[in-house]
């Protein structure tokens, strides 16, 4: 008789949840909404930032693209209504018009303000989830992924962009997925690989679908703004070439080549459109002088500054870490750096090595062409003969103190050697991939703490909460009601015949909001806002002047400009006693309307409309 030994209950197969990442996604949704609750409560009426920030450029573009698609059925990448008479090929600007085109159905339903705010909040939600997804696979720890995602979206380099840098936020959103897909395409080791099959030797050959996705996500990141062709691609190339992989080098390079081809094919139409648009708007230009951009890399000590956007530090830190521009807001966060250091010391080198290389590339290129410290350029004294010999090499950096030269960095050479690299203005935006690297390394640090039992888990949760607190920016330093930008003059202009043409003064201070106002009154304006001044305006900049003047009037008449709208400062002595009488005395400029409100800029209080007439002609009667 055969005896059957009862070995206990048969183990049941573990059922995988149908939506395993639903709760983490919900976590980031609720976290982002909580950290931005003032905006959430006023999604359709307010925006984060100041009236002259890039937010209103994006609002104008959302309105214009929506109108082109659903009303005028015209080219969404060109408008004749700003930068008149040339018009604007919008691919030459900073914001990605193809993404704004994709948002046009939402704009049609929700309007530009709600569409903008929902999009901005979504970039943080999806960006945090992307970091979670990468870290969850690398460490096997859900908590590590969640806290690493918090580190990423709490970084000041991103929360600063709530004020209008939609292009940077879109890149922030896509970048983690590009890195994660690249690691999977190359078979990077993940949690548990070392215990199964001897590490890389036992790892499965990665699926080709990750090759395709790596190309798609890298292209999506670059399409956020063309300069991410360098800011994203160069650090990711370093990551790809140093990733520990089961693939032989020939196979690895073949996959990288395929990823490059996919990326190139996807960005090619937008890149061609951008080149054509820049040629139309900026023939022979579109390059920043080193003397203008040399100091816009980050100072390395600022990476370890307190969060200058935090309400506790705003008024306290500027004496030590003064902020002169976005390049000075790059703090990595003390808690994040602590966890990243723990991750670097405890995680397997084969997992952290590609991240370290990616981070080093981002760090070095983010410094800019010359080294800065304490926010100032570092200069060294040299013998006068040697300093004189180097002067021709350094002439593009502007005037230097006698006998002193700056410490040159790789960006200085790349500016001259790498095509299009000279069009990068703010080198500190390499802090975007650097911040991602530090957040991923922090995930390894959390995973190490989590493995230490109850005490380690409690410490990890406490540090995660501290990390979020470090990134708090509430109350917002600037929170603008969009309706406050509306002026009575916009209603007057909207009532004029279609195709009425105007220019707003003083230049260049009102350009951004004059362009936004165009979306309200619908007429054509000479004003506009983009990274570079269009060539046709740059050529006549001295004649147009800051305020209307006699030299500007022949140019405006030649362009068919009918009205000059002036934002006035009647409470300022020099305006009231000198500028205003000079404008009233101009032959060919007639005051036709005045309004008791103005743009919320520079303490403007009144708005006046002048008609442009022929010299000696009588002033027209107000419409």
C-alpha positions as CSV (number, residue, x, y, z in Angstrom):
1,X,0.0,0.0,0.0
2,X,1.3,3.4,-0.9
3,X,1.3,5.9,1.9
4,X,0.7,9.5,0.9
5,X,2.3,11.9,3.4
6,X,0.2,15.0,4.1
7,X,2.7,17.9,3.7
8,X,0.2,20.6,4.7
9,X,-2.1,22.8,2.8
10,X,-1.3,23.5,-0.8
11,X,0.2,27.0,-1.2
12,X,-2.1,29.2,-3.2
13,X,-0.7,31.2,-6.2
14,X,-0.2,34.8,-5.3
15,X,-2.7,36.9,-7.2
16,X,-1.2,40.1,-8.7
17,X,-3.4,43.1,-8.1
18,X,-5.2,44.3,-11.2
19,X,-4.0,47.9,-10.7
20,X,-0.8,47.5,-8.6
21,X,0.2,51.2,-8.9
22,X,-3.3,52.7,-8.3
23,X,-2.6,53.7,-4.7
24,X,0.8,55.3,-5.4
25,X,-0.8,57.3,-8.2
26,X,-3.5,58.4,-5.8
27,X,-0.8,59.3,-3.3
28,X,0.9,61.7,-5.7
29,X,-2.4,63.1,-6.8
30,X,-3.5,64.0,-3.2
31,X,0.0,65.2,-2.2
32,X,0.3,67.6,-5.1
33,X,-3.2,68.9,-4.5
34,X,-2.5,69.4,-0.8
35,X,0.8,71.2,-1.4
36,X,-0.9,73.5,-3.8
37,X,-4.3,73.9,-2.2
38,X,-4.6,77.7,-2.7
39,X,-4.3,77.1,-6.5
40,X,-6.7,74.1,-6.3
41,X,-9.3,76.3,-4.7
42,X,-9.0,78.9,-7.5
43,X,-8.1,76.8,-10.5
44,X,-10.2,78.9,-12.9
45,X,-9.3,82.4,-11.7
46,X,-5.7,82.5,-10.4
47,X,-2.2,81.5,-11.5
48,X,1.0,81.2,-9.5
49,X,3.5,83.9,-10.4
50,X,3.7,87.6,-11.2
51,X,1.9,89.5,-13.9
52,X,5.1,89.8,-16.0
53,X,6.1,86.1,-15.7
54,X,5.9,83.6,-18.6
55,X,2.5,82.3,-17.4
56,X,0.7,84.9,-19.4
57,X,2.6,84.0,-22.5
58,X,1.4,80.4,-22.1
59,X,-2.2,81.6,-21.6
60,X,-2.0,83.7,-24.8
61,X,-0.6,80.7,-26.7
62,X,-3.3,78.4,-25.4
63,X,-6.0,80.9,-26.4
64,X,-4.4,81.4,-29.9
65,X,-3.9,77.7,-30.7
66,X,-7.5,77.0,-29.6
67,X,-8.8,79.8,-31.8
68,X,-6.7,78.6,-34.8
69,X,-8.0,75.1,-34.5
70,X,-11.6,75.6,-33.6
71,X,-12.5,79.0,-35.0
72,X,-10.3,80.3,-37.8
73,X,-9.1,76.9,-39.0
74,X,-5.6,78.4,-39.6
75,X,-2.0,77.5,-39.0
76,X,-1.7,76.9,-35.2
77,X,2.1,77.5,-35.5
78,X,1.9,81.0,-36.9
79,X,-0.1,84.0,-36.0
80,X,-0.2,87.5,-37.6
81,X,-1.6,89.0,-34.4
82,X,1.6,89.6,-32.4
83,X,5.0,90.9,-33.6
84,X,3.0,92.7,-36.3
85,X,3.6,93.2,-39.3
86,X,5.8,90.0,-39.5
87,X,3.7,87.9,-37.2
88,X,5.1,85.1,-35.0
89,X,6.2,81.6,-36.0
90,X,5.7,80.2,-32.5
91,X,8.1,77.3,-32.8
92,X,10.9,79.9,-32.5
93,X,9.7,80.6,-28.9
94,X,10.3,78.9,-25.6
95,X,7.0,77.1,-25.1
96,X,6.4,73.9,-27.2
97,X,3.5,74.7,-29.5
98,X,2.9,71.1,-30.4
99,X,2.0,70.3,-26.8
100,X,-0.2,73.3,-26.6
101,X,-1.9,72.0,-29.8
102,X,-2.5,68.7,-28.0
103,X,-4.1,70.7,-25.1
104,X,-6.4,72.6,-27.4
105,X,-9.5,70.3,-26.9
106,X,-9.1,70.8,-23.2
107,X,-8.8,74.6,-23.7
108,X,-12.0,74.5,-25.8
109,X,-13.9,73.0,-22.9
110,X,-12.1,74.5,-19.8
111,X,-10.6,77.7,-21.0
112,X,-6.9,78.7,-21.0
113,X,-6.6,79.4,-17.2
114,X,-8.0,76.1,-16.0
115,X,-6.2,74.2,-18.8
116,X,-2.9,75.8,-17.8
117,X,-3.3,75.1,-14.1
118,X,-4.5,71.5,-14.6
119,X,-1.5,70.9,-16.9
120,X,1.0,72.3,-14.4
121,X,-0.4,70.2,-11.5
122,X,-0.4,67.1,-13.8
123,X,3.3,67.5,-14.5
124,X,4.1,67.2,-10.8
125,X,1.7,64.2,-10.3
126,X,3.1,62.3,-13.3
127,X,6.7,63.3,-12.6
128,X,6.5,62.1,-9.0
129,X,4.9,58.8,-10.1
130,X,7.6,58.4,-12.8
131,X,10.3,58.5,-10.1
132,X,8.3,56.1,-8.0
133,X,8.1,53.7,-10.9
134,X,11.8,53.7,-11.5
135,X,12.8,53.3,-7.9
136,X,10.2,50.7,-7.2
137,X,11.8,48.5,-9.9
138,X,15.4,49.2,-8.8
139,X,14.8,48.6,-5.1
140,X,11.7,46.5,-4.9
141,X,10.4,48.9,-2.2
142,X,7.2,50.8,-2.7
143,X,8.0,53.2,0.2
144,X,11.4,54.0,-1.4
145,X,9.7,54.9,-4.7
146,X,7.1,57.1,-2.9
147,X,9.6,59.0,-0.9
148,X,12.0,59.4,-3.9
149,X,9.1,60.8,-5.9
150,X,8.4,63.3,-3.1
151,X,12.1,64.4,-3.2
152,X,11.8,65.0,-7.0
153,X,8.6,67.1,-7.1
154,X,9.5,69.0,-3.9
155,X,12.7,70.4,-5.4
156,X,12.8,74.2,-5.7
157,X,14.2,73.9,-9.3
158,X,10.7,72.6,-10.2
159,X,8.4,74.5,-7.8
160,X,10.0,77.7,-9.1
161,X,8.6,76.8,-12.5
162,X,5.0,77.1,-11.3
163,X,5.4,80.7,-12.4
164,X,5.3,80.0,-16.1
165,X,8.1,77.6,-17.3
166,X,5.7,75.0,-18.6
167,X,8.3,73.7,-21.0
168,X,10.6,72.8,-18.1
169,X,7.8,71.2,-16.2
170,X,6.9,69.0,-19.2
171,X,10.5,67.9,-19.4
172,X,10.5,67.2,-15.7
173,X,7.5,65.0,-16.2
174,X,8.8,62.9,-19.0
175,X,12.5,62.6,-17.9
176,X,12.0,59.9,-15.2
177,X,10.2,57.7,-17.8
178,X,13.0,58.2,-20.3
179,X,15.6,57.1,-17.7
180,X,13.5,54.2,-16.5
181,X,12.8,52.9,-20.0
182,X,16.5,53.3,-20.9
183,X,17.5,51.2,-18.0
184,X,15.0,48.5,-18.9
185,X,16.0,48.6,-22.5
186,X,19.6,47.8,-21.5
187,X,18.7,45.2,-18.9
188,X,19.9,47.2,-15.9
189,X,19.9,45.1,-12.7
190,X,17.0,45.5,-10.4
191,X,16.2,44.4,-6.8
192,X,16.9,40.7,-6.3
193,X,18.9,40.2,-9.5
194,X,22.1,39.5,-7.5
195,X,20.4,36.6,-5.7
196,X,19.1,35.1,-8.9
197,X,21.3,33.5,-11.4
198,X,24.4,35.3,-10.3
199,X,23.4,38.8,-11.1
200,X,23.7,40.0,-14.7
201,X,24.6,36.6,-16.0
202,X,21.2,35.4,-14.9
203,X,19.2,38.4,-15.9
204,X,16.7,38.1,-18.8
205,X,17.5,39.8,-22.0
206,X,15.3,43.0,-22.0
207,X,12.3,43.3,-24.3
208,X,12.6,45.4,-27.4
209,X,9.4,47.3,-26.4
210,X,11.6,49.1,-23.8
211,X,13.9,50.2,-26.6
212,X,10.9,51.8,-28.4
213,X,9.6,53.4,-25.2
214,X,13.0,54.8,-24.4
215,X,13.1,56.5,-27.7
216,X,9.5,57.8,-27.3
217,X,10.1,59.2,-23.8
218,X,13.4,60.7,-24.7
219,X,11.8,62.4,-27.7
220,X,8.9,63.6,-25.5
221,X,11.4,65.2,-23.1
222,X,13.3,66.9,-25.9
223,X,10.1,68.1,-27.5
224,X,9.4,70.1,-24.3
225,X,12.1,72.5,-25.5
226,X,14.8,71.9,-28.0
227,X,17.6,72.6,-25.6
228,X,16.7,69.4,-23.8
229,X,18.4,67.8,-26.8
230,X,21.5,68.6,-24.7
231,X,20.2,68.9,-21.1
232,X,18.4,65.5,-21.3
233,X,20.3,63.6,-24.0
234,X,23.9,64.2,-22.8
235,X,23.4,63.0,-19.2
236,X,21.2,60.0,-20.4
237,X,23.9,59.0,-22.9
238,X,26.4,58.8,-19.9
239,X,23.9,56.7,-18.0
240,X,23.3,54.4,-21.0
241,X,27.0,53.8,-21.6
242,X,27.8,52.9,-18.0
243,X,24.7,50.8,-17.2
244,X,25.5,47.3,-16.0
245,X,23.8,45.1,-18.6
246,X,23.6,41.4,-19.6
247,X,23.9,42.5,-23.2
248,X,27.3,42.2,-25.0
249,X,28.6,45.6,-26.2
250,X,27.6,45.1,-29.8
251,X,24.0,44.4,-28.8
252,X,24.0,47.3,-26.4
253,X,25.2,49.7,-29.0
254,X,22.7,48.4,-31.5
255,X,19.9,49.1,-29.1
256,X,21.3,52.6,-28.3
257,X,21.4,53.2,-32.1
258,X,17.8,52.2,-32.5
259,X,16.8,54.4,-29.6
260,X,18.6,57.3,-31.2
261,X,16.9,56.6,-34.5
262,X,13.4,56.5,-32.9
263,X,14.1,59.7,-31.0
264,X,15.4,61.4,-34.1
265,X,12.4,60.4,-36.2
266,X,10.0,61.6,-33.6
267,X,11.7,65.0,-33.0
268,X,12.6,65.6,-36.6
269,X,9.3,67.4,-37.7
270,X,9.4,69.7,-34.6
271,X,13.1,70.3,-35.0
272,X,12.7,71.2,-38.7
273,X,9.8,73.5,-37.8
274,X,11.8,75.1,-35.1
275,X,14.8,75.7,-37.4
276,X,12.5,77.3,-40.1
277,X,10.7,79.4,-37.5
278,X,14.0,80.7,-36.0
279,X,15.3,81.5,-39.5
280,X,12.2,83.5,-40.2
281,X,12.2,85.3,-36.9
282,X,15.9,85.5,-36.2
283,X,17.8,85.3,-39.5
284,X,21.5,84.8,-38.7
285,X,20.9,85.2,-35.0
286,X,19.4,83.2,-32.1
287,X,22.8,82.9,-30.4
288,X,23.5,84.2,-26.9
289,X,26.7,86.1,-26.3
290,X,28.9,84.5,-23.7
291,X,29.1,87.9,-21.9
292,X,25.3,87.8,-21.5
293,X,25.0,84.1,-20.4
294,X,28.3,83.2,-18.8
295,X,27.0,83.8,-15.2
296,X,23.8,81.8,-15.6
297,X,25.2,78.5,-14.6
298,X,24.7,77.4,-11.0
299,X,27.1,78.1,-8.2
300,X,27.9,74.7,-6.7
301,X,27.4,75.9,-3.1
302,X,23.9,76.9,-4.0
303,X,23.0,73.2,-4.4
304,X,23.3,73.0,-0.6
305,X,21.5,76.2,0.2
306,X,18.1,76.2,2.0
307,X,15.1,76.3,-0.2
308,X,14.9,80.0,-1.0
309,X,11.2,79.6,-1.8
310,X,10.3,78.2,1.6
311,X,8.3,80.8,3.7
312,X,10.7,80.5,6.6
313,X,13.8,81.1,4.5
314,X,12.6,83.7,2.0
315,X,13.6,86.7,4.0
316,X,16.5,85.0,5.9
317,X,18.7,83.3,3.3
318,X,19.3,86.0,0.7
319,X,22.1,87.6,2.7
320,X,24.1,84.4,2.4
321,X,22.6,83.0,-0.9
322,X,21.3,86.0,-2.8
323,X,19.1,85.2,-5.7
324,X,19.8,87.0,-9.0
325,X,17.9,84.7,-11.3
326,X,16.6,81.1,-11.7
327,X,20.2,79.8,-11.9
328,X,20.4,80.5,-8.1
329,X,17.4,78.4,-7.2
330,X,18.8,74.9,-7.4
331,X,18.8,73.6,-3.8
332,X,18.7,69.8,-3.6
333,X,17.3,69.7,-0.1
334,X,19.3,68.6,3.0
335,X,17.1,65.5,3.7
336,X,17.3,64.4,0.1
337,X,21.0,64.8,0.0
338,X,21.3,62.8,3.2
339,X,19.2,59.9,1.9
340,X,21.1,60.0,-1.5
341,X,24.4,59.7,0.4
342,X,23.1,56.7,2.3
343,X,21.9,55.2,-0.9
344,X,25.2,55.7,-2.6
345,X,27.1,54.1,0.3
346,X,24.8,51.1,0.7
347,X,23.4,50.2,-2.8
348,X,25.3,48.0,-5.2
349,X,27.7,50.0,-7.3
350,X,26.5,48.4,-10.5
351,X,23.1,49.9,-9.8
352,X,24.3,53.4,-8.7
353,X,27.2,53.8,-11.2
354,X,25.1,54.9,-14.2
355,X,23.2,57.4,-12.0
356,X,26.5,58.8,-10.6
357,X,27.8,59.3,-14.2
358,X,24.5,60.9,-15.2
359,X,24.7,63.2,-12.2
360,X,28.3,64.2,-12.8
361,X,27.6,65.1,-16.4
362,X,24.6,67.2,-15.3
363,X,26.6,68.8,-12.5
364,X,29.6,69.8,-14.7
365,X,27.5,71.1,-17.5
366,X,25.2,72.9,-15.1
367,X,28.0,75.0,-13.8
368,X,28.2,77.0,-17.0
369,X,31.4,78.2,-18.9
370,X,33.1,79.7,-15.8
371,X,33.2,78.6,-12.2
372,X,31.1,80.5,-9.7
373,X,31.1,80.4,-5.9
374,X,28.8,82.3,-3.5
375,X,27.1,83.4,-6.7
376,X,30.1,85.3,-8.0
377,X,32.6,84.3,-10.7
378,X,35.8,82.8,-9.4
379,X,38.8,84.6,-10.8
380,X,42.5,83.9,-10.3
381,X,45.4,86.3,-10.5
382,X,48.0,85.7,-13.3
383,X,51.2,87.5,-14.3
384,X,50.2,90.4,-16.5
385,X,52.0,88.9,-19.6
386,X,50.1,85.5,-19.3
387,X,46.8,87.3,-18.6
388,X,47.4,89.4,-21.7
389,X,48.2,86.4,-23.8
390,X,44.9,84.8,-22.7
391,X,42.8,87.9,-23.3
392,X,41.9,87.1,-27.0
393,X,40.7,83.7,-25.9
394,X,38.5,85.2,-23.2
395,X,37.2,88.3,-25.1
396,X,33.7,86.9,-25.5
397,X,33.3,86.8,-21.7
398,X,33.2,90.6,-21.5
399,X,35.5,92.9,-19.5
400,X,37.7,91.3,-17.0
401,X,39.7,92.9,-14.2
402,X,43.3,93.5,-15.2
403,X,45.6,90.5,-14.5
404,X,42.7,88.2,-13.5
405,X,41.0,85.4,-15.4
406,X,38.1,83.1,-14.7
407,X,38.3,79.4,-14.2
408,X,37.1,77.9,-17.5
409,X,34.8,74.8,-17.6
410,X,33.7,72.4,-20.4
411,X,30.7,74.6,-21.4
412,X,33.2,77.2,-22.6
413,X,34.5,74.7,-25.3
414,X,31.1,73.2,-26.1
415,X,29.8,76.8,-26.7
416,X,32.1,77.0,-29.7
417,X,32.4,73.3,-30.8
418,X,28.9,71.8,-30.4
419,X,26.3,73.0,-33.0
420,X,23.4,75.0,-31.5
421,X,25.0,74.8,-28.0
422,X,25.6,78.5,-28.1
423,X,21.8,79.1,-28.1
424,X,21.5,77.8,-24.5
425,X,21.0,80.8,-22.2
426,X,20.6,79.2,-18.7
427,X,23.1,76.5,-18.2
428,X,21.7,75.9,-14.7
429,X,18.8,74.0,-16.2
430,X,21.1,70.9,-16.2
431,X,19.9,70.9,-12.6
432,X,16.8,69.1,-13.9
433,X,18.5,65.8,-14.6
434,X,20.8,66.3,-11.6
435,X,17.8,66.7,-9.3
436,X,16.4,63.4,-10.8
437,X,19.6,61.6,-10.1
438,X,19.7,62.7,-6.5
439,X,16.1,61.7,-6.0
440,X,16.7,58.2,-7.4
441,X,19.8,57.8,-5.1
442,X,17.6,58.9,-2.2
443,X,15.3,56.1,-3.1
444,X,18.2,53.6,-2.5
445,X,18.8,55.3,0.8
446,X,15.2,54.8,1.8
447,X,15.3,51.2,0.8
448,X,18.3,50.6,3.0
449,X,16.5,52.2,6.0
450,X,13.4,50.2,5.2
451,X,15.4,47.0,5.5
452,X,16.4,47.8,9.1
453,X,13.1,46.9,10.7
454,X,10.6,48.9,12.5
455,X,13.0,51.6,13.6
456,X,14.4,52.1,10.1
457,X,10.9,52.3,8.6
458,X,9.9,54.9,11.1
459,X,13.1,56.9,10.3
460,X,12.4,56.7,6.6
461,X,8.8,58.0,7.0
462,X,10.0,60.8,9.3
463,X,12.7,61.8,6.8
464,X,10.2,61.6,4.0
465,X,7.9,64.0,5.8
466,X,10.8,66.3,6.6
467,X,11.7,66.2,2.9
468,X,8.2,67.4,1.9
469,X,8.3,70.1,4.5
470,X,11.6,71.4,3.1
471,X,10.0,71.8,-0.2
472,X,6.9,73.7,1.0
473,X,6.3,77.0,-0.9
474,X,3.0,78.0,0.7
475,X,1.8,80.6,1.0
476,X,2.9,81.4,-2.6
477,X,5.1,84.4,-2.8
478,X,3.2,85.6,-5.8
479,X,-0.4,84.6,-6.6
480,X,-2.1,86.6,-9.3
481,X,-5.8,86.9,-10.2
482,X,-6.1,86.7,-13.9
483,X,-9.0,89.0,-14.0
484,X,-6.8,91.8,-12.6
485,X,-5.0,91.9,-15.9
486,X,-8.1,92.9,-17.7
487,X,-8.4,96.7,-18.5
488,X,-11.2,98.8,-19.8
489,X,-9.1,99.6,-22.9
490,X,-9.3,96.0,-23.9
491,X,-13.1,96.4,-24.3
492,X,-12.6,99.6,-26.3
493,X,-10.1,97.9,-28.6
494,X,-12.4,94.8,-29.0
495,X,-15.1,97.2,-30.3
496,X,-12.9,98.5,-33.1
497,X,-13.0,97.0,-36.6
498,X,-11.3,93.6,-36.9
499,X,-7.7,94.0,-38.0
500,X,-7.0,97.2,-36.0
501,X,-3.3,97.5,-35.3
502,X,-1.6,98.9,-32.2
503,X,1.6,99.0,-30.2
504,X,1.8,99.4,-26.4
505,X,4.3,101.5,-24.5
506,X,6.6,101.7,-22.6
507,X,8.9,99.2,-24.3
508,X,9.9,96.6,-23.4
509,X,8.2,96.5,-20.0
510,X,4.7,95.9,-21.2
511,X,5.4,93.4,-24.0
512,X,4.3,90.2,-22.2
513,X,1.0,91.5,-20.9
514,X,0.4,93.5,-24.1
515,X,0.6,90.1,-25.9
516,X,-1.7,88.5,-23.4
517,X,-4.2,91.4,-23.8
518,X,-4.3,90.6,-27.5
519,X,-6.1,87.3,-26.6
520,X,-8.7,89.5,-24.9
521,X,-9.3,92.2,-27.5
522,X,-8.4,90.2,-30.6
523,X,-6.6,93.0,-32.5
524,X,-3.1,93.0,-33.9
525,X,-0.2,94.2,-31.8
526,X,3.4,95.0,-32.6
527,X,4.4,93.8,-29.1
528,X,5.2,90.2,-28.2
529,X,7.4,88.1,-25.9
530,X,9.9,85.5,-26.7
531,X,13.5,84.5,-25.8
532,X,15.0,86.7,-28.5
533,X,13.7,89.9,-30.0
534,X,12.7,89.3,-33.6
535,X,15.2,90.7,-36.1
536,X,12.8,93.2,-37.6
537,X,12.2,94.8,-34.2
538,X,15.8,94.6,-33.1
539,X,16.8,96.6,-36.1
540,X,14.6,99.5,-35.2
541,X,14.9,99.3,-31.4
542,X,16.7,102.6,-31.0
543,X,14.0,104.4,-33.0
544,X,11.0,102.9,-31.3
545,X,12.5,103.9,-28.0
546,X,11.1,103.3,-24.5
547,X,8.3,105.8,-25.0
548,X,6.7,107.1,-28.2
549,X,8.9,109.6,-29.9
550,X,9.3,111.4,-33.3
551,X,11.7,108.8,-34.7
552,X,9.2,106.0,-34.0
553,X,6.2,107.5,-35.9
554,X,7.4,107.1,-39.5
555,X,8.1,103.4,-38.7
556,X,4.7,102.9,-37.1
557,X,3.0,104.6,-40.0
558,X,4.9,102.4,-42.5
559,X,3.7,99.3,-40.6
560,X,0.1,100.4,-40.7
561,X,-0.1,101.0,-36.9
562,X,-3.3,102.9,-36.1
563,X,-3.1,103.3,-32.3
564,X,-0.4,103.7,-29.7
565,X,-1.5,102.5,-26.2
566,X,0.4,104.1,-23.3
567,X,0.5,102.8,-19.8
568,X,1.0,106.0,-17.7
569,X,2.6,106.9,-14.4
570,X,0.9,110.2,-13.6
571,X,2.3,110.1,-10.0
572,X,5.9,110.0,-11.2
573,X,7.5,113.4,-11.6
574,X,9.6,112.7,-14.6
575,X,6.7,111.1,-16.5
576,X,4.2,113.9,-15.6
577,X,6.6,116.8,-16.2
578,X,8.7,115.6,-19.1
579,X,7.6,112.4,-20.9
580,X,3.9,113.1,-21.0
581,X,4.2,116.7,-22.4
582,X,6.6,115.4,-25.0
583,X,4.1,112.8,-26.2
584,X,1.3,115.3,-26.4
585,X,3.5,117.6,-28.5
586,X,4.4,115.0,-31.1
587,X,3.1,115.9,-34.6
588,X,1.3,112.8,-35.9
589,X,0.2,111.5,-32.5
590,X,-3.3,112.4,-31.2
591,X,-4.8,111.5,-27.9
592,X,-8.2,110.0,-28.5
593,X,-9.2,108.1,-25.3
594,X,-8.1,107.8,-21.7
595,X,-9.0,105.1,-19.1
596,X,-8.6,105.2,-15.3
597,X,-7.1,101.7,-15.0
598,X,-3.9,100.0,-16.2
599,X,-1.8,96.9,-16.4
600,X,-0.7,95.8,-12.8
601,X,2.9,96.6,-13.5
602,X,5.4,99.2,-12.4
603,X,2.6,101.1,-10.6
604,X,0.9,102.1,-13.8
605,X,-2.4,103.9,-13.0
606,X,-3.9,105.1,-16.3
607,X,-4.1,103.9,-19.9
608,X,-4.2,106.4,-22.9
609,X,-4.9,105.7,-26.5
610,X,-3.2,107.8,-29.2
611,X,-4.1,107.7,-32.9
612,X,-1.2,107.7,-35.4
613,X,-1.8,110.3,-38.1
614,X,0.0,111.9,-41.0
615,X,2.1,114.9,-40.0
616,X,0.0,118.1,-39.9
617,X,-3.3,116.1,-40.2
618,X,-6.1,117.1,-37.8
619,X,-6.7,114.8,-34.9
620,X,-9.6,112.3,-35.5
621,X,-12.7,112.3,-33.4
622,X,-12.7,109.5,-30.8
623,X,-14.6,106.4,-32.1
